[in-house]
């Protein structure tokens, strides 16, 4: 650490030995993560903390420790979770973040799932407030995961009666009959990210029971034609791989009491060359339609491994420069 150092003494409460241990981590590994990331020194005895560092870094560390301690009321912290929180909660972002963001969260059986950053917070608000919400941006920004979390919350609170997970099977050219197995086996590979999120939030056995009862339904986009979906939470994932006709077909399936979330990355289309993406056209056509929310994520919103964020930024820079 260089420059003028500031020392901040503060107390974290309420006092709770288990929560204090949860915050610090085994052998204080969580505190060491924060020290390395923010360039500060953290000392503590129980709920009494001392942070030493630059004025900005020390202030950010104090706020971060308070936020993480609040999380310990609902979940067990792990190094990976602390890492992801730090990934989004850089010094500048911590100081500039709106105060109400931490209140934007969805509740599942596995606990609270909170927004990380302004874009995720607004995304969750739009999913909650609009019948149709779009999440557009690169991989790793939480688009699908937060959509599934919102769907699970809506199902468990009985705001909807079923969940539908939909994805275009472009890789198979929608010629699913040429693939071995039944319908579920044919499209399973394309829906794996949503399955993984469901298993994490509801548990393996509960998800399988709901699938058996058709409370959770999986379907390739081509199988949605002719249906009207009432009192359902519908997620269309990888929507950049829909054609213009498919997107219009999907959006007109929304029935009374239903909510739909459309996610995709317009830079990663697998459509045949020369075919316009239905997601791109929907953004242009629906941008001013009342009751539709649009959320656009960038590399700054990536909450996976930091290398993923750097990769996305490098591609964005290259595409922006036309090289």
N, C-alpha and C positions, 0 to 999 in steps of 0.2 A: 504494500500500500504506500502511496506517495501523496504529497500535498498535505494540507492542514487536516488533522484528524479531529473528529467529533465523537464524543462519548454520550450515548443515550441510555439512561437507566429507566426501566419501566417494569410494570407488573402485568402478567397475563392471568386472567381469571375467567370463570370461577375456578378455585383450586380443586384439582381432581388428579390424583396420582396416576391413574390409568391414562387419562388424556394427556398429561404431561409427558409420560413415557411414549405415548403414541406420536406426539409432536416431535420429540427428540429422535426417535428411532433407536434401533439397536446400536449400542456403542456411539450414540449421538450422530449416526450417519446422516440423518436428515439435516441437522444443523450444519454439518460439514459441507453438504451439498450447497446450502444457501451461502455459506462463507465463500466457497469457491466461485459461485456464479456472480455474487454481488461484490466481491472483493472487500469483505468486512470480517471482523472478528466477533464471535458471539460467545458470551459467557453466561451461565445461568446457575442458579441454586433454587430449585423448586420453581415457583412462579415468578421469581425475581430474575430479570434478564438485563444484560448489559450488551450493547452493540457499539463497536468502535469502527469508524471508517469515515469516508468523506460525508459531507452533510447530506448529499443526495442519496448515496448508497445506504447510509445508516437509516435515514427516514424510510427508504423503500424496504429495508430489511425489517424494521419495526412493523410496518403495515403488513408485510408478507407473513411474518410470524403470527400476528393477530388473526389474519385470514385463515392460515393453516390450522390454528388452534380452534377456530370456529368449526372447521371441517371435522375435527376429531370428535365432535358431538354426534356425528352421524355415520362416520366411516373410519376404517382402519387405514392409516397412511402407510404407503410402501415407497421405497426409493423410486420406482417407476412413476408413481402418481406425483411425487414431489418434483421429479424431473419434468413431467408434463406441465405441471403448474408453473414451474420456473420458466419453461419454454415460452409460455404465453405472457407471464408476468415479469417482463423486463423492467429495468429501473424506470425508464420513461413512461412505460405503460402503467406501472403501478402508481406513479404520481399523478398521471393525467386521467386515469380511469374514472368514469362516472361512479358515484357512490352507490347507486342502486343496482349495479350489475350483479352483485353477489346474491341478490334476492331472486334472480331469474334462474329457476331450476325446475326440474321435473322429478317426481317421486315415483320410485318403483319398489318392488319387494326387496331389492338389493340396496336400497337407500337413495339418497338424493344424488341427482346428476346435475351439476351446475354448469352454467355457461362459462366459457373461458374467453374473455375478451368481448369487445363491443359488438362485433359481427355475430358471434354465436348468441349473445344475449338478445339482439334484435331478431335473429332467426327464430329463437324460441318464442319470442313475443308474437311474431307473425304467425307461427304455427298455431298458437293459442287463440289469436284474435281473428284470423281469416279462415275462410273455408278452403282456400287454395293458396299454398305458399310454395315458392320456388327457392331452392338452395343451389347456387351455381358457383363452381370454383374447383380448384385442384384437389387431388387426393390428399387425405390426411387432415382435412379441415373440420371433420366431424359432421358433415352434412347428413349422411345416412344414419350414423349412430344416434344423433339427436332426434332425427325423425322417428326412428324405431322407439327411442325412449318416450317420446311424446305419444306415440301410438299405444305403447304399453300402459302408460298412465291413463289415457282416455279409456282403454278397455277395462282396467282394474277399477276405475271410478264409475264405470257403467255409463259413460257419456256416449259410447258406441257399443254395438253388439258384436262386432267382428273386425278383424284386421285382414287386409289384402296386401300382399307383397307382390309387386309386378315388376318385371324387367324384360326388356327386349332381348331376344336370343339371337343377336346379330351374328355371333360367331358361327352359329349353325345355319345362318341364312334363313332362320325360322322354319327350316325343313326338319323339324324335330322328329318326324316319322323315320328318318334315316338313322337316328341314334338308337342304341339298344336301351331296353328297360321301359318301365312305365313312365307316365307323364312326370311324376315327381322326380324320378331318377334322371330323366332327361334334362330337366331344368335346374336341378340341385346345384350344379357347379356355378351357374350364373347368379344364384341367390345366396351363396354361401356367406357373404358379408352380413346380410340381414339375419340369417340363421344364427351366426356367431353372436350378434348383438342380443337376439332374443334369448339364447341360452344363458348368456351372462346375466340378463335382467330377470328372467322368470325361472330359470333352472331347466335342465334337460327333460325331466319327466313331465313337468307342467306344459312345456311347449309341445311335446309329442301328444299329450292328451288333447290339447286344444286343436292340434292339427287333425287328429282323428275325428273330432266333433265338428270340423270345418269352421270353428271359431276363428282360427288362423288359416287363411287360404293362400296358397302360392300359385301363381299363374304366369305363363309367358304373355306378353302384351297381345299377341295375336289371338289369344283365347278370350279377350275381354269384349270383343265385338258383339253388339246386340244386347248387352247386359245393362241394367240400371241398378246402381249400388246405393241403397239407403242405409242410414245409421251405421256407416262403416268408416274406418280410417284406412285410407288407401295410400300406399307409397309406391311411386314409380321411380325406380332407381336406374342409373345409367341412361338418363333420358336423352343424352346427346345422340344416342344410337337409334332414336325413333325417326321415322320419316315424318313429313308434314302431315300426311293423311293419318298416320298412326297417332300422332299427338292430338290432333283434333278429335279422333275417335275416343281416345282415353279421356280427355277433358270433358266430353259430353256424356260420360258414364256416371258422373257425380250426381247422386240423388239427395233426397231430403235427409237432413241430419248427418250428412257425411262430411268428412274433412279429407283433403288430399294434399300430399306433399310430393313435389317433383324435384329430384336431385340429378345433377349431372355436371360434366366438365366439357364445355364446348370446344376445348382444345384437344380432346382425346377421342374424337369420333372414329368409329369403325365402319361407318357406312361406305358403300361403294363410291368411288371418285365421281364427283359431279352431282351427288344426291344431297339435297339440302337437309340439314338437321331440323327436325321438328322442334327441338328445344330452342335453337337460334331464332326460328320464325316466331315461336310463342313469346319470346322475350320482346320482340319488336311489336307484335300485334296486341299483346295484353298489358303492356307497360302502364297504360293509363286507365285500365279497367278497374272499377270500384270492387273491392272485396278480394283483390289478388295482391299478395305480398311478394316482393322480389328481394333476395338477399344475395350479394355477390362477395365471395371470399377470394382472398389473394394468398400469396406465399406467406405473408405475415401471420395468417391464421392457422397455418399448419401446426398440429399438435402431436405429430408423430416424432420419430427420431430426428434430431436436428439436421442430419444429413439430408433427409427428405425435403426439408424446407430449403436447404441450399440448392438442391437439385432443381426444385420447382422454380426458384428465383433465377437460376442459370438459364433454364429454358425460356422463362418469360423475357429475360433480357435478350436472348438470342432471337426470339420471335419478334420482339419489339423493334430490334435493329434490322430486321429483314434478312439476317444472314442464315 
